[in-house]
């Protein structure tokens, strides 16, 4: 799947969900916490989606992993603060909300780790470095792969190439 906008990235959608949930939590009038804790948690939560957006918009695959790791670090920072809050008596009435927020933050971290891993295995250099010739070569590769798949599918059932392709 190729996304043209960061808003279409499932990991950005999860990250913005985390920010919304954190803000909903910190804006709860019944929540009694220090301004510093509230401010730090909100800034860390919004940092997750902001760094995904910034890395994506730069258009260079070599820069993107750094932003992904910063995003992941921010998700970890949110989780750490939530763990701290779970230990404090003042937040005992919010155990379910804290647990749900931690789960969302962990989901972001998992998706970011997966995305970073896929980029490490990629030979793509990002849209900033893609010219018309590179695009045409990529399209040709995709067309050739699709044609090969159609040809293999059209071979008789007992054909060795078809068997090899469709048994794996």
LINFENFEN-V706921 format. One record per residue. N is the residue number from 0. SS is DSSP state (H for helix, E for strand, C for the rest). NEAR is the number of other C-alpha atoms within 10 Angstrom. D_CENTER is the distance of its C-alpha to the mean C-alpha in Angstrom with 2 decimals. Layout:
n=<N;N>
ss=<SS;SS>
near=<NEAR;NEAR>
d_center=<D_CENTER;D_CENTER>
//
This chain:
n=<0;1;2;3;4;5;6;7;8;9;10;11;12;13;14;15;16;17;18;19;20;21;22;23;24;25;26;27;28;29;30;31;32;33;34;35;36;37;38;39;40;41;42;43;44;45;46;47;48;49;50;51;52;53;54;55;56;57;58;59;60;61;62;63;64;65;66;67;68;69;70;71;72;73;74;75;76;77;78;79;80;81;82;83;84;85;86;87;88;89;90;91;92;93;94;95;96;97;98;99;100;101;102;103;104;105;106;107;108;109;110;111;112;113;114;115;116;117;118;119;120;121;122;123;124;125;126;127;128;129;130;131;132;133;134;135;136;137;138;139;140;141;142;143;144;145;146;147;148;149;150;151;152;153;154;155;156;157;158;159;160;161;162;163;164;165;166;167>
ss=<C;C;C;C;C;H;H;H;C;H;H;H;H;H;H;H;H;H;H;H;H;H;H;H;H;H;C;C;C;C;C;C;C;C;H;H;H;H;H;H;H;H;H;H;H;H;H;H;H;H;H;H;H;H;H;H;H;H;C;C;H;H;H;H;H;H;H;H;H;H;H;H;H;H;H;H;H;H;H;H;H;H;H;H;H;H;H;C;H;H;H;H;H;H;H;H;H;H;H;H;H;H;H;H;H;H;H;H;H;H;H;H;H;H;H;H;H;H;H;H;C;C;C;C;C;C;H;H;H;C;C;H;H;H;H;H;H;H;H;H;H;H;H;H;H;H;H;H;H;H;H;H;H;H;C;C;C;C;C;H;H;H;H;H;H;H;H;C>
near=<4;6;10;11;10;18;15;11;17;13;22;22;15;19;30;20;19;28;26;15;18;25;18;10;18;19;11;9;7;10;14;11;12;8;10;9;13;18;13;13;24;20;16;22;28;22;22;33;27;19;22;26;20;15;21;24;15;14;16;17;20;14;15;23;22;15;20;25;18;19;28;27;17;24;29;20;18;28;24;15;17;21;14;11;18;18;11;9;8;12;17;12;12;14;14;11;15;21;15;13;21;21;14;21;28;18;17;28;25;14;18;26;15;12;15;19;12;11;15;12;8;10;8;13;14;15;15;11;11;13;9;8;9;11;12;11;11;12;12;12;12;12;12;12;12;12;12;12;14;11;11;18;15;10;13;11;12;9;10;10;13;17;15;11;11;11;6;5>
d_center=<13.04;13.22;12.04;14.57;13.14;9.99;11.06;10.66;6.95;6.23;2.98;5.76;8.23;7.45;7.62;10.71;12.02;12.06;13.93;16.24;17.04;17.80;19.99;21.68;22.44;23.76;25.79;27.59;31.24;31.96;29.51;31.59;29.64;30.25;29.15;27.58;25.39;24.35;23.70;21.69;19.46;18.92;18.27;15.73;13.89;13.90;13.03;9.40;8.95;11.77;10.58;7.49;10.37;12.87;11.36;10.73;14.20;15.94;15.77;16.33;14.28;16.24;15.16;11.42;10.96;13.00;10.89;7.73;10.37;11.86;8.90;8.88;12.61;12.71;11.07;13.75;16.28;15.87;16.30;19.29;20.93;20.58;22.24;24.89;25.56;25.96;28.73;30.58;33.36;32.66;29.42;30.83;30.95;27.17;26.20;24.57;22.49;21.49;20.54;18.42;16.60;16.09;14.70;12.07;11.23;11.26;8.92;6.23;7.59;7.77;4.39;4.07;7.58;7.47;5.90;8.41;10.92;10.96;11.58;14.31;15.97;15.97;19.10;17.73;18.43;16.55;18.18;20.24;22.16;22.58;26.10;28.04;29.28;25.83;24.69;27.93;27.61;24.13;25.62;28.62;26.63;24.84;28.27;29.95;27.50;27.96;31.71;31.88;30.18;32.68;35.57;34.70;34.44;37.88;39.61;41.93;40.62;42.45;41.55;40.20;37.34;36.20;36.48;34.50;31.64;31.42;32.08;29.04>
//
